Amino acid sequence: MDDWKGKIAVACEKLKSVDKLWIFGYGSLIWRQGFPFVEKKACYVKGYKRRFWQASTDHRGTPKFPGRVVTLVPAQSEITWGCAFRIDEKDREDVIRYLDVREKGGYSQRIEPAFDEDGKEIGEVLFYIGTADNKAYVDSPNDKDTAAII
């Protein structure tokens, strides 16, 4: 796995058309955002499940022994709960730049609708996932092996 220095997350073209920016956190963003926001809501996205299938040398582990960080993987009938953070328009570009660097280790931007606890759509949210085609992705169907690394 290469060094991620100077890299950023892979951009999603659809982000340009999102009017009100909400960031969806499903891992460490829930408790450690590192960016300003004006509103926070518990919500979920459909079609994904949370897994520790992303190797990491920049947040956890070393180049010789990469750690694991969470990502979302496609799962048609699943939902993943997290928190959405609404970003003030004046902070939009700075927050995206910050997250693009923070989520640089093989992550890509995604835009999907999010839903509150009543099932009502709150709007589209931006989140970052490690996709199966990035070099840090580790498909680990054996939870015991993953737990030993974590």
C-alpha positions as CSV (number, residue, x, y, z in Angstrom):
1,M,0.0,0.0,0.0
2,D,1.5,3.4,-1.0
3,D,1.9,6.4,1.2
4,W,-1.3,8.6,1.0
5,K,0.7,11.8,1.4
6,G,-0.6,14.5,-0.9
7,K,-3.6,12.4,-1.9
8,I,-7.3,13.3,-1.5
9,A,-10.6,11.4,-1.7
10,V,-12.1,10.7,-5.1
11,A,-14.7,13.3,-6.0
12,C,-18.3,12.7,-6.9
13,E,-19.6,14.8,-9.8
14,K,-23.1,14.8,-8.3
15,L,-21.9,16.9,-5.4
16,K,-22.0,20.0,-7.5
17,S,-25.8,19.7,-7.8
18,V,-26.5,19.3,-4.1
19,D,-28.0,22.5,-2.8
20,K,-28.1,22.0,1.0
21,L,-24.9,20.2,2.1
22,W,-25.4,17.5,4.7
23,I,-22.4,15.3,5.7
24,F,-23.3,11.7,6.8
25,G,-21.0,10.3,9.5
26,Y,-21.2,6.5,10.1
27,G,-17.8,6.1,12.0
28,S,-15.5,8.6,13.7
29,L,-17.3,11.5,12.1
30,I,-20.2,10.8,14.5
31,W,-18.1,11.9,17.6
32,R,-15.1,13.8,16.0
33,Q,-16.3,15.9,13.2
34,G,-13.5,18.4,12.9
35,F,-15.6,20.9,11.0
36,P,-18.3,23.5,11.8
37,F,-22.0,22.5,11.3
38,V,-25.3,24.2,12.0
39,E,-27.6,21.2,12.5
40,K,-27.2,17.6,13.5
41,K,-29.7,14.7,12.9
42,A,-29.8,11.0,13.5
43,C,-30.5,9.3,10.2
44,Y,-29.7,6.3,8.0
45,V,-28.8,5.5,4.4
46,K,-30.2,2.6,2.5
47,G,-28.3,-0.1,0.6
48,Y,-25.1,-0.2,2.7
49,K,-23.7,-2.0,5.7
50,R,-20.8,-0.9,8.0
51,R,-17.6,-3.0,7.8
52,F,-14.0,-2.7,8.9
53,W,-12.8,-3.6,5.3
54,Q,-10.5,-0.6,4.7
55,A,-6.8,-1.0,5.6
56,S,-5.2,2.1,7.0
57,T,-1.7,3.4,7.5
58,D,-2.6,7.0,8.0
59,H,-5.2,6.7,10.8
60,R,-4.3,3.3,12.2
61,G,-1.5,0.9,11.8
62,T,1.8,1.2,10.0
63,P,2.9,0.5,6.4
64,K,4.1,-3.0,7.5
65,F,1.0,-3.7,9.6
66,P,-2.0,-1.7,8.3
67,G,-4.8,-1.2,10.8
68,R,-8.5,-1.2,9.9
69,V,-11.0,1.6,9.6
70,V,-14.7,1.4,8.8
71,T,-16.3,1.8,5.4
72,L,-19.7,1.1,4.0
73,V,-20.2,-1.7,1.5
74,P,-23.2,-2.2,-0.8
75,A,-25.9,-4.4,0.7
76,Q,-29.2,-4.0,-1.0
77,S,-31.6,-4.8,1.9
78,E,-29.5,-3.2,4.7
79,I,-29.5,0.3,6.3
80,T,-26.8,2.1,8.1
81,W,-27.5,4.5,10.9
82,G,-25.3,7.5,11.6
83,C,-25.6,11.3,12.0
84,A,-26.0,14.0,9.3
85,F,-24.4,17.4,9.8
86,R,-25.8,20.3,7.9
87,I,-23.1,22.6,6.7
88,D,-23.5,26.4,6.4
89,E,-23.0,27.5,2.8
90,K,-20.2,29.8,3.8
91,D,-18.2,26.8,5.1
92,R,-19.1,24.4,2.3
93,E,-15.8,24.4,0.3
94,D,-13.6,24.4,3.4
95,V,-15.5,21.4,4.9
96,I,-15.3,19.4,1.6
97,R,-11.6,20.2,1.3
98,Y,-11.0,19.1,4.9
99,L,-12.9,15.8,4.5
100,D,-11.2,15.1,1.1
101,V,-7.9,15.1,2.9
102,R,-9.1,13.3,6.1
103,E,-10.7,10.6,4.0
104,K,-7.8,10.3,1.5
105,G,-6.8,6.7,2.2
106,G,-8.7,5.1,-0.7
107,Y,-12.1,6.7,0.0
108,S,-14.5,8.1,-2.6
109,Q,-17.4,10.6,-2.2
110,R,-20.9,9.3,-2.4
111,I,-24.3,11.1,-2.5
112,E,-27.4,9.3,-1.4
113,P,-30.7,10.2,0.2
114,A,-30.9,9.9,4.0
115,F,-33.9,9.2,6.2
116,D,-34.8,10.2,9.8
117,E,-36.1,7.8,12.4
118,D,-39.7,8.2,11.0
119,G,-38.5,7.2,7.6
120,K,-38.9,10.7,6.2
121,E,-36.2,11.7,3.7
122,I,-34.1,14.6,5.1
123,G,-32.3,15.2,1.7
124,E,-29.2,14.0,0.0
125,V,-26.0,13.5,2.1
126,L,-22.4,13.4,1.2
127,F,-20.4,10.5,2.7
128,Y,-17.1,8.7,2.0
129,I,-16.6,5.0,1.3
130,G,-13.7,2.8,0.5
131,T,-14.7,1.0,-2.7
132,A,-13.7,-2.5,-3.7
133,D,-11.5,-1.1,-6.5
134,N,-9.1,0.8,-4.2
135,K,-5.8,-0.7,-3.1
136,A,-6.6,-0.4,0.6
137,Y,-9.9,-2.3,0.4
138,V,-9.8,-5.7,2.3
139,D,-12.9,-7.8,1.8
140,S,-12.9,-9.8,5.1
141,P,-15.8,-12.1,5.4
142,N,-14.3,-13.7,8.5
143,D,-15.1,-11.3,11.4
144,K,-12.7,-13.0,13.8
145,D,-9.7,-12.2,11.5
146,T,-10.9,-8.6,11.2
147,A,-11.4,-8.3,15.0
148,A,-7.8,-9.6,15.6
149,I,-6.5,-6.8,13.4
150,I,-8.6,-4.1,15.1
